[in-house]
């Protein structure tokens, strides 16, 4: 096996703290959950608030209904296709709807707006349980 060269790609495991720091810089992620007993993945815009993932959605939508109290996976990344580098973070945790009026008022002040059309006045949050991430330093 050849020795690693200074410009060779390097795959680095990230600490929980670094994963959360990187998540705070992203605005788009993917939530994976179960819908009608099948896996579903949807892109969502989100914010990280007090180390918790917050998503603004439609209270009557499929995402909100399917994720109430469910364990979900969430993934966000930032990739440079030219340099073949970037990072990816995956979070597994319980998803809960936000119902407390004080919490809702605070989340509304985040300025998180859903890109999807229609009224989106429902917040769900994912409390990170398992947090993993990797960074690929390309050529």
Buried (B, 14 or more C-beta within 10 A) or exposed (E): EEEEEEEEEEEEEBEBEBBBBBBEEBEEBBBBBEBEEEEBEBEBBBBBBEEBBBBBBBEEBBBBBBBEEBBBBBBBBBEEEEEEBBBBBBBBBBBBBBEEEEBBEBBEEEEBEBEBEEEBEBBBBBEBEEBBBBBBBBE
